[in-house]
Amino acid sequence: MPVAAQANTDDRLKAFKNKGKDVEELRRRRNEVSVDLRKQKKDDLLSKRRNVCVSDDDEPTSPLQDQTNRHPTPTIDEIKAGIFSTDFKEAFRATQAARKILSRERNPPIDTLIEAGIVPKLVTFLTVSGPNNEETNTMLFEAAWALTNIASGNSHQTRVVVDAGAVPHFIRLLEYPDMNVCEQAVWALGNIAGDGSELRDLVTNLGILKPLLGLVRVGQSETFLRNVVWTISNLCRNKTPYPKMEVVKEILPTLIKLLQNPDNEVLADACWALSYLTDGSNDRIQLVVDAGAVGNLVRLVASSEISVVTPSLRSLGNIVTGSDHQTEAVIQAGGLPTFAALLQHSKMNIVKEAAWTLSNITAGTPEQIQSVIDSGCLGPLVEVLAHGDFKAKKEAAWAITNLTSGGTVQQIVYLCQSGVMKPYCELLGTNDEKTVCVVMDGLVNLLETAKQHGEVDKICVMIEEADGLDKLEDLQQHENETVYSKALNIISTYFAEEEEEAEAGGSTEFKFSQPAQSSTSDAGFSF
């Protein structure tokens, strides 16, 4: 590719691993993919969660009973007065009332309660001793629940809870014998860690890991374990900066163990945690590979549960953006046949992700490209190119272009025999300039390979029969300089005498000069 032309697609090409690029260009990071997919999974991927009480029947019974049900809802001033009361039962009732309005209203009055100054007092209740153990547990639970929901708000609201000194108390409560209190502490810490890198690192520095990971054990209730795993996933989130390497190393054995859990929600959050950990540099990816995650992820990506398929596919997609060695780990674990199947999935977002994953594998070595072909991925990839939605077609186009860039002659001939040309050239008529340029780069790769073997006229015929030449001629009028320059270059370089050559060429059957052996086609390389 000419230097000037390559510069115009740097934002995409730099992120691909490929020969000829420096170390900083070996990874393909695509923010729009993350944004689209995480919007789709919004409900499951919230970094903070509010503990909402649907009905009184859902609440644990209290030895003090729910006195607030017998009276009108108290005002904020009444709640404040009660919370600051020296009478334990009065303070409990006010704390419970605060928790109720924080957990039942659509737009809870978090700021109003903060301004009332009750947060520091609620934090002190995390260490309170009641008249007996049961009443103590109930007060701890209500205070922790109220603080959890305040921490589920925006960053400022979360920070108020942190600044009031709640984190060390919540971490201590992770080892509290009453499991309702312990679970609420897990939830609160998950909200705080999910606020961003700074608070994530704060809770890890204060010692959350050992007691939290200790809660992943046999016999734990389903809902409790789900909250624990969600909080663990929040400790893996965010990358400005990334989680500390020692934190990742401590978490990974537990995550790998969780990949054997039968509960789909646990599996989903564990896989999302791994997707966050693999969304980084090669040394971070290697930690996940060395921990033994790849085989488990390949198994889970074949799940019938979309909530599990989505994050496991994202994790594997991130891994193959790494080194050739890391990509090979996914291939050796049997990932490619599953990716081929996912290209035919009913959910187009899954199809898009699978095509994105394959585009990074076809950006690898010729041996890895051969594995893509041998595993039966090429046919479904061409189908996506022809019948997928535009986002999926765009990813498939990248996969094809990468193959034309790094594939052997045999592999490129096999590609041309796959029926790719028509849907590939169709993308020249889209309004997405980057995709149009990607396809033109792929066509140049095909034409150059054919030229080296004296067969450029036959590729020209294929492009023209796929209506590609007409589209290229139209692109010479394109308002984008890069687009029309690329189109002009292709036509002037390869099609100047195309019509005459096509008429004189007779049959379009031909063979590239082929090496002595090939595993791609037993019948030669005629188009």
C-alpha positions as CSV (number, residue, x, y, z in Angstrom):
1,M,0.0,0.0,0.0
2,P,1.4,3.5,-0.8
3,V,2.6,5.4,2.3
4,A,0.1,8.2,1.6
5,A,-2.8,5.9,1.2
6,Q,-1.9,3.9,4.3
7,A,-1.8,7.1,6.4
8,N,-5.4,7.7,5.6
9,T,-6.6,4.6,7.3
10,D,-4.2,4.7,10.2
11,D,-6.9,4.9,12.8
12,R,-8.0,1.4,11.9
13,L,-4.9,-0.2,10.4
14,K,-2.5,0.8,13.3
15,A,-4.6,-1.2,15.6
16,F,-4.2,-4.4,13.7
17,K,-1.5,-6.9,14.4
18,N,0.3,-7.5,11.1
19,K,3.7,-7.9,9.7
20,G,5.4,-4.7,8.7
21,K,4.0,-2.7,11.6
22,D,5.9,-1.7,14.7
23,V,5.1,-3.0,18.2
24,E,2.7,-0.2,19.1
25,E,0.6,-1.1,16.0
26,L,0.3,-4.8,16.7
27,R,-3.2,-4.6,18.4
28,R,-6.5,-3.7,16.9
29,R,-8.6,-1.8,19.5
30,R,-12.1,-0.9,18.4
31,N,-13.9,1.3,20.9
32,E,-17.1,1.4,18.9
33,V,-17.4,-2.4,19.2
34,S,-17.2,-2.2,23.0
35,V,-19.7,0.7,23.1
36,D,-22.3,-1.1,20.9
37,L,-22.0,-4.4,22.7
38,R,-22.2,-2.9,26.2
39,K,-25.2,-0.8,25.3
40,Q,-26.9,-4.1,24.3
41,K,-26.0,-5.6,27.6
42,K,-26.8,-2.5,29.7
43,D,-29.0,-4.2,32.3
44,D,-26.4,-6.9,32.9
45,L,-23.3,-4.7,32.8
46,L,-24.2,-1.8,35.1
47,S,-21.1,-0.9,37.1
48,K,-23.5,0.1,40.0
49,R,-26.7,-1.6,41.1
50,R,-29.4,-0.2,43.4
51,N,-30.9,-2.7,45.8
52,V,-34.6,-2.2,45.1
53,C,-37.2,-3.7,47.4
54,V,-40.3,-4.7,45.5
55,S,-42.6,-5.6,48.4
56,D,-42.5,-6.0,52.2
57,D,-42.6,-9.8,51.6
58,D,-39.2,-9.7,50.1
59,E,-37.6,-8.2,53.2
60,P,-35.9,-10.2,56.0
61,T,-38.0,-10.3,59.1
62,S,-36.9,-8.0,61.9
63,P,-37.3,-8.5,65.6
64,L,-38.2,-4.8,65.7
65,Q,-40.7,-5.4,62.9
66,D,-41.4,-2.7,60.3
67,Q,-42.8,0.1,62.3
68,T,-42.8,2.4,59.3
69,N,-45.6,0.4,57.7
70,R,-48.0,1.5,60.4
71,H,-47.5,5.2,59.9
72,P,-47.3,7.6,57.0
73,T,-43.9,7.9,55.4
74,P,-41.8,10.2,57.6
75,T,-40.3,13.4,56.2
76,I,-36.6,13.9,55.6
77,D,-36.5,16.0,58.7
78,E,-38.1,13.3,60.7
79,I,-35.7,10.7,59.3
80,K,-32.8,12.9,60.2
81,A,-34.0,13.5,63.7
82,G,-34.6,9.8,64.2
83,I,-31.2,8.7,62.9
84,F,-29.5,11.1,65.3
85,S,-31.7,9.9,68.2
86,T,-29.9,8.3,71.1
87,D,-32.7,5.7,71.3
88,F,-31.7,2.6,69.4
89,K,-35.2,1.6,68.3
90,E,-35.9,5.1,67.1
91,A,-32.6,5.3,65.2
92,F,-33.4,1.9,63.7
93,R,-36.8,3.0,62.5
94,A,-35.4,6.1,60.9
95,T,-32.6,4.2,59.2
96,Q,-35.1,1.7,57.8
97,A,-37.3,4.6,56.6
98,A,-34.3,6.1,54.8
99,R,-33.5,2.8,53.2
100,K,-37.0,2.4,52.0
101,I,-37.2,5.6,50.2
102,L,-33.8,5.0,48.7
103,S,-34.8,1.5,47.4
104,R,-38.4,2.1,46.3
105,E,-38.7,5.4,44.5
106,R,-37.9,5.6,40.8
107,N,-35.7,8.7,41.4
108,P,-34.5,8.3,45.0
109,P,-33.7,11.5,46.9
110,I,-30.1,10.7,47.4
111,D,-28.9,14.3,47.3
112,T,-31.6,15.3,49.8
113,L,-30.5,12.7,52.2
114,I,-26.8,13.6,51.7
115,E,-27.6,17.2,52.4
116,A,-29.4,16.2,55.6
117,G,-26.0,15.0,56.8
118,I,-27.1,11.5,57.6
119,V,-24.4,9.6,55.7
120,P,-21.6,9.8,58.4
121,K,-24.2,8.7,61.0
122,L,-25.2,5.7,58.8
123,V,-21.5,4.8,58.6
124,T,-21.2,4.8,62.4
125,F,-24.2,2.3,62.4
126,L,-21.9,-0.2,60.6
127,T,-20.2,-0.7,64.0
128,V,-23.3,-0.4,66.2
129,S,-24.2,-2.9,68.9
130,G,-27.9,-3.3,69.6
131,P,-29.7,-4.8,72.6
132,N,-29.0,-8.3,71.2
133,N,-27.3,-10.0,68.3
134,E,-30.5,-10.1,66.1
135,E,-31.2,-6.5,66.5
136,T,-27.6,-5.6,65.9
137,N,-27.6,-7.6,62.7
138,T,-30.8,-5.9,61.6
139,M,-29.4,-2.4,62.2
140,L,-26.2,-3.3,60.4
141,F,-28.2,-4.6,57.5
142,E,-30.5,-1.6,57.2
143,A,-27.6,0.9,57.4
144,A,-25.5,-1.0,54.9
145,W,-28.5,-1.3,52.5
146,A,-29.1,2.5,52.7
147,L,-25.4,3.3,52.1
148,T,-25.3,0.8,49.2
149,N,-28.1,2.7,47.4
150,I,-26.5,6.0,48.0
151,A,-23.2,4.6,46.6
152,S,-25.2,3.4,43.6
153,G,-25.7,7.0,42.4
154,N,-23.3,9.2,40.5
155,S,-19.6,9.6,41.3
156,H,-20.2,12.5,43.7
157,Q,-22.8,10.5,45.7
158,T,-20.5,7.5,45.8
159,R,-17.6,9.7,47.0
160,V,-19.7,10.9,49.9
161,V,-20.0,7.4,51.2
162,V,-16.3,6.8,50.7
163,D,-15.3,10.1,52.4
164,A,-17.4,9.2,55.4
165,G,-15.1,6.3,56.0
166,A,-17.4,3.4,55.0
167,V,-15.0,1.3,53.0
168,P,-12.9,-0.2,55.8
169,H,-16.2,-1.1,57.7
170,F,-17.7,-2.7,54.6
171,I,-14.5,-4.8,54.1
172,R,-14.6,-5.9,57.8
173,L,-18.2,-6.9,57.3
174,L,-17.2,-9.3,54.5
175,E,-16.3,-11.7,57.3
176,Y,-19.3,-10.9,59.4
177,P,-21.2,-14.1,60.5
178,D,-24.7,-12.9,59.5
179,M,-24.9,-13.5,55.7
180,N,-27.5,-10.8,55.0
181,V,-25.1,-8.2,56.4
182,C,-22.1,-9.7,54.6
183,E,-24.0,-9.8,51.3
184,Q,-25.0,-6.2,51.7
185,A,-21.3,-5.2,52.3
186,V,-20.4,-7.1,49.1
187,W,-23.0,-5.1,47.2
188,A,-21.9,-1.8,48.6
189,L,-18.2,-2.5,47.8
190,G,-19.2,-3.5,44.3
191,N,-20.9,-0.1,43.8
192,I,-17.8,1.7,45.1
193,A,-15.4,-0.3,43.0
194,G,-17.6,0.1,39.9
195,D,-17.3,3.9,40.1
196,G,-13.9,4.0,38.3
197,S,-10.2,3.2,38.6
198,E,-9.5,5.4,41.6
199,L,-12.1,3.9,43.9
200,R,-11.4,0.4,42.5
201,D,-7.8,0.8,43.6
202,L,-8.9,2.3,46.9
203,V,-10.9,-0.8,47.9
204,T,-8.1,-3.2,46.7
205,N,-5.5,-1.2,48.6
206,L,-7.6,-1.4,51.8
207,G,-7.7,-5.2,51.6
208,I,-10.9,-6.3,49.9
209,L,-9.4,-9.2,47.9
210,K,-8.7,-11.9,50.5
211,P,-12.1,-11.7,52.3
212,L,-14.1,-11.2,49.1
213,L,-12.4,-14.1,47.2
214,G,-12.9,-16.2,50.4
215,L,-16.7,-15.9,49.9
216,V,-16.5,-18.0,46.7
217,R,-17.0,-21.4,48.2
218,V,-19.1,-24.5,48.0
219,G,-22.5,-24.1,49.6
220,Q,-22.8,-20.4,49.0
221,S,-26.3,-19.4,48.0
222,E,-27.0,-18.6,44.4
223,T,-27.9,-14.9,44.8
224,F,-25.1,-14.3,47.2
225,L,-22.5,-15.8,44.9
226,R,-23.9,-13.7,42.0
227,N,-23.3,-10.6,44.0
228,V,-19.8,-11.7,44.9
229,V,-18.8,-12.4,41.3
230,W,-20.3,-9.1,40.1
231,T,-18.2,-7.3,42.6
232,I,-15.1,-9.2,41.5
233,S,-15.9,-8.2,37.9
234,N,-16.0,-4.5,39.0
235,L,-12.5,-5.0,40.5
236,C,-11.4,-5.9,36.9
237,R,-13.1,-3.0,35.2
238,N,-11.7,0.3,33.9
239,K,-8.4,0.9,32.3
240,T,-7.2,4.4,33.2
241,P,-5.2,3.0,34.7
242,Y,-5.7,-0.8,34.5
243,P,-6.0,-2.9,37.6
244,K,-2.6,-3.6,39.2
245,M,-0.9,-6.8,37.9
246,E,-0.7,-8.3,41.4
247,V,-4.4,-7.8,41.8
248,V,-5.1,-9.5,38.5
249,K,-2.8,-12.4,39.5
250,E,-4.7,-12.8,42.8
251,I,-8.1,-12.7,41.2
252,L,-7.5,-15.0,38.2
253,P,-7.5,-18.4,39.9
254,T,-10.9,-17.7,41.4
255,L,-12.2,-16.5,38.0
256,I,-11.0,-19.7,36.4
257,K,-12.7,-21.8,39.1
258,L,-15.9,-19.8,38.5
259,L,-16.0,-20.8,34.8
260,Q,-17.0,-24.2,36.0
261,N,-20.1,-22.9,37.9
262,P,-23.5,-24.1,36.6
263,D,-25.2,-20.7,37.1
264,N,-25.4,-18.6,34.0
265,E,-25.3,-15.3,35.8
266,V,-22.2,-16.3,37.6
267,L,-20.6,-17.5,34.3
268,A,-21.6,-14.3,32.6
269,D,-20.0,-12.0,35.2
270,A,-16.9,-14.1,35.4
271,C,-16.6,-13.9,31.6
272,W,-17.1,-10.2,31.6
273,A,-14.3,-9.9,34.2
274,L,-12.0,-11.8,31.8
275,S,-13.1,-9.6,29.0
276,Y,-11.9,-6.6,31.0
277,L,-8.7,-8.2,31.9
278,T,-7.9,-9.1,28.3
279,D,-8.7,-5.7,27.0
280,G,-5.1,-4.5,27.3
281,S,-1.5,-5.1,26.5
282,N,-0.1,-8.5,25.5
283,D,1.4,-9.1,29.0
284,R,-2.0,-8.8,30.5
285,I,-3.5,-11.1,27.9
286,Q,-0.7,-13.6,28.7
287,L,-1.7,-13.7,32.4
288,V,-5.2,-14.8,31.4
289,V,-3.8,-17.4,28.9
290,D,-1.4,-18.8,31.4
291,A,-4.2,-19.1,34.0
292,G,-5.9,-21.6,31.8
293,A,-8.9,-19.5,30.7
294,V,-8.8,-20.1,26.9
295,G,-10.1,-23.7,26.9
296,N,-12.9,-22.8,29.3
297,L,-13.9,-19.7,27.2
298,V,-14.0,-21.8,24.0
299,R,-16.3,-24.2,25.8
300,L,-18.5,-21.4,27.0
301,V,-18.7,-19.5,23.7
302,A,-20.6,-22.6,22.4
303,S,-23.2,-22.1,25.1
304,S,-26.9,-21.7,24.2
305,E,-27.2,-18.8,26.6
306,I,-26.6,-15.5,24.9
307,S,-25.6,-13.9,28.3
308,V,-22.7,-16.3,28.4
309,V,-21.8,-16.3,24.7
310,T,-21.5,-12.5,24.5
311,P,-18.7,-12.0,27.1
312,S,-16.9,-15.2,26.4
313,L,-16.7,-14.3,22.7
314,R,-15.5,-10.8,23.6
315,S,-12.8,-12.3,25.8
316,L,-11.6,-14.6,23.0
317,G,-11.8,-11.7,20.6
318,N,-9.5,-9.7,22.8
319,I,-7.0,-12.5,23.2
320,V,-6.6,-12.9,19.4
321,T,-5.7,-9.2,19.2
322,G,-2.6,-10.1,21.0
323,S,0.6,-11.9,19.8
324,D,0.6,-14.7,17.2
325,H,1.3,-17.1,20.1
326,Q,-1.7,-15.9,22.0
327,T,-3.9,-16.2,18.9
328,E,-2.6,-19.7,18.4
329,A,-3.8,-20.6,21.9
330,V,-7.3,-19.9,20.8
331,I,-6.9,-21.9,17.6
332,Q,-5.4,-24.9,19.4
333,A,-8.2,-24.8,22.0
334,G,-10.7,-25.4,19.1
335,G,-12.1,-21.9,18.8
336,L,-12.4,-21.7,15.0
337,P,-15.2,-24.2,14.4
338,T,-17.3,-22.4,17.0
339,F,-16.6,-19.0,15.4
340,A,-17.7,-20.5,12.1
341,A,-21.0,-21.5,13.8
342,L,-21.4,-18.1,15.4
343,L,-21.2,-16.4,12.0
344,Q,-24.6,-18.0,11.4
345,H,-26.1,-17.0,14.8
346,S,-29.5,-15.4,14.9
347,K,-28.2,-12.4,16.9
348,M,-26.4,-10.1,14.5
349,N,-24.3,-8.6,17.3
350,I,-22.9,-12.1,17.9
351,V,-22.2,-12.4,14.1
352,K,-20.4,-9.0,14.2
353,E,-18.3,-10.0,17.1
354,A,-17.4,-13.4,15.5
355,A,-16.4,-11.7,12.3
356,W,-14.3,-9.1,14.3
357,T,-12.6,-12.0,16.1
358,L,-11.8,-13.7,12.8
359,S,-10.5,-10.5,11.3
360,N,-7.8,-10.5,13.9
361,I,-6.9,-14.1,13.2
362,T,-6.7,-13.5,9.4
363,A,-4.3,-10.7,10.4
364,G,-2.0,-13.4,11.7
365,T,0.4,-15.8,10.1
366,P,-0.3,-17.8,6.9
367,E,-0.6,-20.9,9.1
368,Q,-3.3,-19.2,11.1
369,I,-5.1,-18.1,7.9
370,Q,-4.9,-21.7,6.8
371,S,-6.5,-22.8,10.0
372,V,-9.4,-20.3,9.3
373,I,-9.9,-21.9,5.9
374,D,-9.5,-25.5,7.1
375,S,-12.1,-24.9,9.9
376,G,-14.8,-23.9,7.4
377,C,-14.9,-20.2,8.4
378,L,-14.6,-18.8,4.9
379,G,-18.0,-19.8,3.6
380,P,-20.0,-18.4,6.5
381,L,-17.8,-15.2,6.3
382,V,-18.7,-14.7,2.7
383,E,-22.4,-15.2,3.7
384,V,-22.0,-12.5,6.3
385,L,-20.5,-10.3,3.6
386,A,-23.5,-10.9,1.4
387,H,-26.4,-11.0,3.9
388,G,-25.4,-9.6,7.3
389,D,-26.3,-6.2,8.6
390,F,-23.8,-3.4,7.7
391,K,-21.8,-3.6,11.0
392,A,-21.3,-7.4,10.5
393,K,-20.5,-6.9,6.8
394,K,-17.8,-4.3,7.8
395,E,-16.1,-6.8,10.1
396,A,-16.3,-9.5,7.4
397,A,-14.7,-7.1,5.0
398,W,-11.8,-6.5,7.4
399,A,-11.4,-10.2,7.7
400,I,-11.2,-10.6,3.9
401,T,-8.8,-7.7,3.4
402,N,-6.5,-9.0,6.1
403,L,-6.4,-12.4,4.4
404,T,-5.5,-10.8,1.1
405,S,-2.7,-8.9,2.9
406,G,-1.0,-11.8,4.7
407,G,-2.2,-14.9,2.9
408,T,-0.2,-17.1,0.6
409,V,-0.9,-17.4,-3.2
410,Q,-2.9,-20.6,-2.6
411,Q,-5.0,-19.0,0.1
412,I,-5.7,-16.0,-2.0
413,V,-6.7,-18.2,-4.9
414,Y,-9.0,-20.2,-2.6
415,L,-10.5,-17.0,-1.4
416,C,-11.3,-15.9,-5.0
417,Q,-12.9,-19.3,-5.6
418,S,-15.2,-18.8,-2.6
419,G,-17.7,-16.4,-4.3
420,V,-16.3,-13.5,-2.3
421,M,-16.0,-11.0,-5.1
422,K,-19.6,-10.0,-5.7
423,P,-20.5,-9.2,-2.0
424,Y,-17.0,-7.7,-1.5
425,C,-17.4,-5.3,-4.4
426,E,-21.0,-4.5,-3.3
427,L,-19.5,-2.7,-0.3
428,L,-17.8,-0.2,-2.7
429,G,-21.3,1.3,-3.0
430,T,-21.7,2.0,0.8
431,N,-21.6,5.4,2.4
432,D,-19.0,4.4,4.9
433,E,-15.7,5.8,3.6
434,K,-13.5,3.6,5.8
435,T,-15.1,0.4,4.7
436,V,-14.9,1.5,1.0
437,C,-11.1,2.1,1.5
438,V,-10.7,-1.2,3.2
439,V,-12.3,-3.1,0.3
440,M,-10.2,-1.1,-2.2
441,D,-7.1,-2.1,-0.3
442,G,-8.1,-5.7,-0.5
443,L,-8.7,-5.4,-4.2
444,V,-5.3,-3.9,-4.7
445,N,-3.8,-6.9,-2.8
446,L,-5.6,-9.3,-5.0
447,L,-4.6,-7.5,-8.2
448,E,-1.0,-7.2,-7.1
449,T,-0.8,-10.9,-6.3
450,A,-2.3,-11.8,-9.7
451,K,0.0,-9.3,-11.4
452,Q,3.1,-11.1,-9.9
453,H,1.8,-14.3,-11.6
454,G,0.8,-12.8,-14.9
455,E,-2.9,-13.2,-14.2
456,V,-4.0,-9.6,-13.4
457,D,-6.4,-9.5,-16.4
458,K,-8.4,-12.4,-15.0
459,I,-8.9,-10.6,-11.6
460,C,-9.9,-7.5,-13.5
461,V,-12.6,-9.6,-15.3
462,M,-13.9,-10.9,-12.0
463,I,-14.1,-7.4,-10.5
464,E,-15.9,-6.1,-13.6
465,E,-18.4,-9.1,-13.6
466,A,-19.1,-8.3,-9.9
467,D,-19.9,-4.7,-10.9
468,G,-16.8,-3.5,-9.1
469,L,-15.4,-1.5,-12.0
470,D,-18.6,0.5,-12.3
471,K,-18.5,1.3,-8.6
472,L,-14.8,2.2,-8.8
473,E,-15.6,4.6,-11.7
474,D,-18.3,6.2,-9.6
475,L,-15.9,6.6,-6.7
476,Q,-13.6,8.8,-8.8
477,Q,-16.2,11.5,-8.2
478,H,-16.2,11.0,-4.5
479,E,-15.8,14.1,-2.3
480,N,-13.3,12.3,0.0
481,E,-9.8,12.7,-1.4
482,T,-8.6,9.4,-0.1
483,V,-11.5,7.5,-1.6
484,Y,-11.3,9.0,-5.1
485,S,-7.5,8.8,-5.1
486,K,-7.6,5.1,-4.3
487,A,-10.3,4.4,-7.0
488,L,-8.4,6.4,-9.6
489,N,-5.2,4.5,-8.8
490,I,-6.8,1.1,-9.2
491,I,-8.4,2.0,-12.5
492,S,-5.4,3.7,-14.0
493,T,-3.0,1.0,-12.8
494,Y,-5.0,-2.2,-13.6
495,F,-7.9,-1.3,-15.8
496,A,-6.4,1.0,-18.4
497,E,-6.7,-1.6,-21.2
498,E,-9.1,-3.9,-19.3
499,E,-11.9,-4.1,-21.9
500,E,-9.5,-5.0,-24.7
501,E,-7.7,-7.6,-22.5
502,A,-11.0,-9.1,-21.4
503,E,-12.1,-9.5,-25.0
504,A,-8.8,-11.0,-26.1
505,G,-8.5,-13.2,-23.1
506,G,-11.1,-15.8,-24.0
507,S,-11.9,-18.1,-21.1
508,T,-11.5,-16.7,-17.6
509,E,-10.1,-20.1,-16.4
510,F,-6.5,-19.7,-15.3
511,K,-4.0,-20.8,-12.7
512,F,-1.5,-18.8,-10.7
513,S,2.0,-20.3,-10.8
514,Q,1.7,-22.6,-7.8
515,P,4.2,-24.1,-5.5
516,A,4.8,-27.9,-5.6
517,Q,2.5,-28.6,-2.7
518,S,-0.7,-27.1,-1.3
519,S,-3.2,-28.1,1.3
520,T,-5.8,-25.6,0.2
521,S,-7.0,-27.2,-3.1
522,D,-6.3,-30.6,-4.6
523,A,-7.6,-29.6,-8.0
524,G,-5.3,-26.7,-8.7
525,F,-6.1,-23.0,-8.5
526,S,-8.3,-22.2,-11.5
527,F,-10.9,-19.4,-10.9
